């Protein structure tokens, strides 16, 4: 109401006014997304996060800030739940069958094995008893290929026309079994790489969150661009199956944190695209290990504003931040640089780990 802005943990803008007048207020609002996580290092400051509407599990939010989403395991949890070092020798059947052999490294689990399912249920319950404040627990595939090819898993995946079928059967089973003890906990899983395509008929339970990952995207263009047509198709297909659709989006070059990554002007279109298609949680993964990554403060602040209200003018937000953060004399040249990089990248497919840019 008074024009105060919290651009970075170390930069607060307070306008100078000769007189301060504020009438009666009765302002109510609702953020566009229930889970709002600009996953950039500057966004982890608790005060900054609260003031900019973030409820990220990674932000240092305290009770005084009003709470946050609390994950128990944030992803890739198969091996943490079922460590191969402990269980592969005694239960090789719990692990993926790949090319006729059970594999306990750099692969997945045999998600249709009945004994394994019950073991995972008990592991999840143990984890949640250890973390009573958790809102969400991740039961999700490893960050590898190696999906199980056993006859049971293959039959489910063939029926559902996607390896997401056998994964979702497991997650639904776990979610059903833990619900009596943990009625307010959601079970999160990925639609990621080989499981990105939605199943034909199988629906996630009401207490299951599906997090669709945009890792293969062309980030020089919005995700509605024809170069991203397969991801857009998968998003629409998952949305038809669930009201609990989250997205794990990518907003930096993970091979070159310090080099320009030309996605400045696709952030707004992408967040609006997600909201229009029913996404209710959005995790915007950026350079999260340290300060000083390319334009990290800008992306953190702009994304936080868009996660609260995607229908703001994102280019106006960028101009506002650049002028405030770098100073008006420098703003013109920095904006020209952002425009130049963005335009130059458009003919290329810009991935998040590119060895180089390729036409």
Residue pairs with C-beta under 8 A, 6 or more apart in sequence:
1 22
1 25
1 27
2 15
2 20
2 22
3 13
3 15
4 12
4 13
4 14
4 15
5 12
5 13
5 320
5 324
6 12
6 13
6 47
6 48
6 51
6 52
7 13
7 297
7 301
7 321
7 324
7 325
8 42
8 48
8 297
8 300
8 301
8 325
9 42
9 45
9 47
9 48
11 297
11 324
11 325
13 324
31 53
31 307
31 308
31 309
32 275
32 307
32 308
32 309
32 310
33 275
33 279
33 280
33 281
33 282
33 307
34 280
34 281
35 55
35 69
35 246
35 280
35 281
35 282
35 283
36 53
36 54
36 55
36 56
36 281
36 282
36 304
36 307
36 308
37 54
37 55
37 56
37 57
37 58
37 59
37 69
37 281
37 282
37 283
37 284
37 307
38 52
38 54
38 56
38 284
38 286
38 299
38 300
38 303
38 304
38 307
39 56
39 58
39 283
39 284
39 285
39 286
39 288
40 251
40 284
40 286
40 287
40 288
40 293
40 296
40 297
40 299
40 300
40 303
41 286
41 287
41 288
41 289
41 290
41 291
41 293
41 296
41 300
42 48
42 291
42 296
42 297
42 300
43 49
43 52
43 54
43 56
43 58
43 59
43 300
43 303
43 304
44 56
44 58
44 59
44 60
44 288
45 59
45 60
46 59
46 60
46 61
46 62
46 65
47 65
48 54
49 55
49 56
49 59
49 60
49 61
49 65
49 68
49 304
50 61
50 65
50 66
52 301
52 304
52 305
52 308
53 304
53 305
53 307
53 308
54 61
54 304
54 307
55 61
55 67
55 68
55 69
56 68
56 69
56 283
57 68
57 69
57 70
57 71
57 74
58 288
59 68
61 67
61 68
69 135
69 136
69 281
70 131
70 133
70 134
70 135
70 136
71 134
71 135
71 136
71 137
71 138
71 188
72 127
72 128
72 131
72 134
72 136
72 137
72 138
73 80
73 81
73 127
73 137
73 138
73 140
74 138
75 138
75 140
75 188
75 190
75 211
75 248
76 138
76 140
76 141
76 142
76 143
76 190
77 138
77 139
77 140
78 108
78 109
78 139
78 140
78 141
78 142
79 142
81 120
81 123
81 124
81 139
82 94
82 95
82 109
82 116
82 119
82 120
82 123
84 95
84 104
84 105
87 94
88 94
88 95
88 102
88 104
91 115
91 116
92 102
92 104
93 102
93 110
93 113
93 116
94 109
94 110
94 113
94 115
94 116
94 119
95 102
95 103
95 104
95 107
95 108
95 109
95 110
95 148
96 102
96 103
96 107
96 108
96 109
96 110
96 146
96 147
96 148
96 149
97 103
97 110
97 148
97 149
97 150
97 153
98 107
98 146
98 148
98 149
99 149
103 146
106 142
106 144
106 145
106 146
107 142
107 144
107 145
107 146
107 147
108 141
108 142
108 144
108 146
108 147
108 148
109 116
109 148
109 170
110 116
110 148
110 150
110 152
110 153
111 117
111 148
111 153
111 166
111 167
111 169
111 170
112 148
112 150
112 152
112 153
112 156
112 166
112 169
112 170
113 152
117 170
117 173
117 174
118 177
120 139
120 170
120 174
121 173
121 174
121 177
121 178
124 137
124 139
124 174
124 178
124 187
125 178
125 181
125 182
127 134
127 137
128 134
128 137
128 178
128 181
128 182
128 185
134 185
135 184
135 185
135 186
136 185
136 186
136 187
136 188
136 209
137 185
137 186
137 187
137 188
138 187
138 188
138 189
139 170
139 171
139 174
139 187
139 188
139 189
140 188
140 189
140 190
140 192
140 211
141 147
141 167
141 189
141 190
141 192
141 195
145 193
145 194
147 153
147 157
147 163
147 166
147 194
147 195
148 166
152 166
153 166
156 165
156 166
156 169
157 163
157 165
157 166
159 165
159 200
159 201
160 166
160 168
160 199
160 200
160 201
160 202
161 197
161 199
161 200
162 195
162 197
162 198
162 199
162 200
163 194
163 195
163 197
164 191
164 195
164 196
164 197
164 198
164 199
164 202
165 199
165 200
165 202
167 189
167 195
168 189
168 199
168 202
168 204
168 208
168 210
169 202
171 187
171 189
171 204
171 208
172 202
172 204
172 205
172 208
174 187
175 186
175 187
175 205
175 207
175 208
176 205
178 185
178 187
179 207
185 207
186 207
186 208
186 209
186 244
187 205
187 207
187 208
187 209
188 208
188 209
188 211
188 246
189 208
189 209
189 210
189 211
190 210
190 211
190 212
190 213
190 248
191 197
191 198
191 210
191 211
191 212
191 213
191 234
191 238
192 211
192 212
192 213
192 215
192 248
193 213
193 215
193 216
196 212
196 213
196 216
196 231
196 234
197 234
197 237
198 234
198 237
198 238
198 240
198 241
199 241
202 241
203 241
203 242
204 210
204 241
204 242
204 244
206 244
208 242
208 244
209 244
209 245
209 246
209 281
210 238
210 241
210 242
210 244
210 245
210 246
211 246
211 247
211 248
211 281
211 283
212 234
212 235
212 238
212 245
212 246
212 247
212 248
213 247
213 248
213 250
214 223
214 228
214 231
214 247
214 248
214 249
214 250
215 248
215 250
215 352
216 230
216 231
216 351
217 223
217 228
217 231
217 250
217 351
217 352
218 225
218 227
218 228
218 349
218 350
218 351
219 250
219 251
219 261
219 262
219 263
219 266
219 350
219 351
219 352
220 262
220 263
220 266
220 342
220 345
220 346
220 348
220 349
220 350
221 227
221 228
221 266
221 346
222 228
222 266
222 269
222 270
222 273
223 231
223 232
223 235
223 266
223 269
223 270
223 273
224 232
224 269
224 273
227 349
232 273
235 245
235 247
235 274
235 277
235 279
236 277
238 245
239 245
239 277
239 278
239 279
243 278
243 280
244 280
245 278
245 279
245 280
245 281
246 279
246 280
246 281
246 282
246 283
247 274
247 279
247 281
247 282
247 283
248 283
248 285
249 270
249 274
249 282
249 283
249 284
249 285
250 285
250 352
251 261
251 263
251 267
251 284
251 285
251 286
251 299
251 303
252 261
252 285
252 286
252 287
252 293
252 294
252 299
252 352
253 259
253 261
253 294
253 352
253 353
253 354
254 352
254 353
255 352
255 353
255 354
255 355
257 287
257 293
257 294
258 292
258 293
258 294
259 294
260 294
260 295
260 341
261 294
261 295
261 350
262 341
262 342
262 344
262 345
262 350
263 350
264 295
264 298
264 299
264 318
264 338
264 341
264 342
265 314
265 315
265 318
265 338
265 342
267 299
267 302
267 303
267 306
267 314
268 302
268 306
268 310
268 312
268 313
268 314
268 315
268 317
269 314
271 282
271 303
271 306
271 307
271 310
271 314
272 306
272 310
272 311
274 282
274 310
275 310
282 307
284 299
284 303
284 307
286 293
286 296
286 299
286 300
287 293
287 294
287 296
295 338
297 321
297 325
298 318
298 321
298 322
298 325
301 317
301 321
302 314
302 317
302 318
302 321
305 312
305 317
306 312
306 314
306 317
318 335
318 338
319 331
319 335
322 331
322 334
322 335
322 338
323 331
326 334
345 357
347 359
348 357
348 358
348 359
349 357
349 358
349 359
350 357
